[in-house]
Amino acid sequence: MGLAQSAEAAAHVTQTQIQTQTSTQTSTSNNSNSTSLDSVLAEAAAYGNNDDTEESIEAKAQRALECPCIADLRTGPCGFQFSEAFLCFLKSTAEEKGSDCVSPFVALQSCIKANPNAFSKDVLGEDESEKPESTQEYKILPPQWSREPQSPKSRL
Amino acid sequence: MGREEEAETQTSICKDAPNLLSFFVDTFVDFSVSGLFLLPTPPLQNPNPSISRSLPPLPTRLPSPSRLIAVGDLHGDLDKTKQALRLAGLIDASDRYVGGSATVVQVGDVLDRGGDELKILYFLEKLKREAARSGGKIITMNGNHEIMNIEGDFRFVTKTALDEFRVWEQWFSVGNKMKGLCQGLETPTDPFKGVPMSFHGVKREFFDGFRARVAALRPNGPISSRFLSQNVTVLVVGDSLFVHGGLLPQHVDYGLERINEEVRDWINGSSGKFSPQYCRGRNAVVWLRKFSNEVAQNCDCATLEHVLKTVPGAKRMIMGHTIQTAGINGACENRAIRIDVGMSRGCGGGLPEVLEISKNSGLRILTSNPLYQNMGNAGLNVGKEELLIPAHGGLREVEVKA
């Protein structure tokens, strides 16, 4: 799998992105992901206040890891790296959420590069993209350098 | 915590687990593709509940900001992009947006001729979000090369660019697989549905790359819908009319807002493979060169004047698209400002220049050309006071080439 580019990108990130952790919550966003995160944190705070139990962000993140949604992702060759990366992300309070998780992210990348099928469903044992394509033709105009030597000049 | 409370807490957290997983996967994929972490999407500007459209209208007309910067064609060169932005004081050495409340307009042609296409799209997106926080605005526009690529016209794609898309696809697909493993999430749409497995007459080794590019950029593809659908095609900011190629009277008659909306709808997949008719052919808004001839006197100034008269308040048309070997310059008595300097490596590596329009200093060209370090003359417009010479460049007089 030719995913070399991302490793360079990661190195670049560690050099140029010096993120300071802030606890400032950004203003309400229409991004459903942010909203639900806000709601989780708000709920967590509510539970904390109501029950007088101080469940730390850490504890809540661990709980998230035990949800049914996450179950299949934790198995397989990259389950550990996934868990570390996901946990770090959940706990991240940086404005650019996850920007303080470069290390576990890179570890997950490396694992995926070594195990390209780490997250493939093995229900049918087949990659979806191997199904025969629909008969719909989608024509492109390719650049000259990509053409076969004696290809016709007409539109492909 | 009692057992019942414990179960309740767990359930409520697990209700949100799918969304959290999705957010994590998107962040991981974005980082893997671009090396960047983005701020959350900024809140919708002025959502109008009376319009029963899912998307707010694109901004077609904006009031004059105190500082407006116009950036020409970038063509896949991230370094030059950053140089241009730094020249204008919009980003610092760490690539952070520091432009305050400025408005920045990039007139299109991010794609083709260079290998940093996705990197630029992501970088501009990062800056857009950072700018929004400081009350600034970064607006990107469609050039002819955006339109072409969305239509599958890849004649100006480079090998490196194809590779960038191939890598994008690998991470994007992994991300989709991860999401697919979470029962609470809808199985993501396969971006390859309907994409050919092979391309006649094309070398086999490039099939993967082209498949990825088609999947990403065709109407409603993940990259088109995420980045390119945010682009405007025509724009008025204060008294400046922006368009990639040029505007003709029939385009104004057709309706500027209408053009922006239709092109966006097309990019989002509502009208098939081909762009609207005013985006194709020699007289297209993104292809026109009538006001961009490097020999200024060959420009069709009469038509330009006509167009400007029909757009309330417009005093000039600012365009990219046609490389100006002498740098940014004006024609038709500076009513046509041509800002494509061919700065991309793939276009000859012209020295970066940007146009600045500010309440304090009128029109100025910010240039990295050392020849203009010590120019003492006035810039484009009246009302200039002092000349500020930035460290590595300067300001120069607009040349109206006879």
Interface residues (C-beta under 8 A of the other chain):
Chain A: M1 G2 L3 Q5 S6 E8 A9 A10 H12 V13 T16 Q17 I18 Q19 T26 S27 T28 S29 N30 N31 S32 N33 S34 S36 L37 S39 V40 E43 A44 Y47 D51 T53 E55 K60 R63 A64 E66 C67 P68 C69 I70 D72 L73 F82 A85 F86 F89 L90 A94 E95 E96 K97 G98 S99 V102 F105 L108 Q109 I112 F119 S120 K121 E128 S129 E133 S134 Q136 E137 Y138 K139 I140 L141 P142 P143 Q144 W145 S146 R147 E148 S151 P152 L156
Chain B: M1 E5 T9 Q10 S12 I13 C14 D16 A17 P18 N19 L20 L21 S22 F23 F24 D26 T27 F28 F31 S32 V33 S34 G35 L36 F37 L38 L39 P40 T41 P42 P43 L44 S94 D95 G152 D153 F154 R155 F156 V157 T158 K159 L162 D163 E164 R166 V167 Q170 W171 S173 V174 K177 M178 G180 L181 C182 Q183 G184 L185 D190 F192 K193 G194 V195 P196 M197 F199 H200 G201 V202 K203 F206 F210 V214 R218 K273
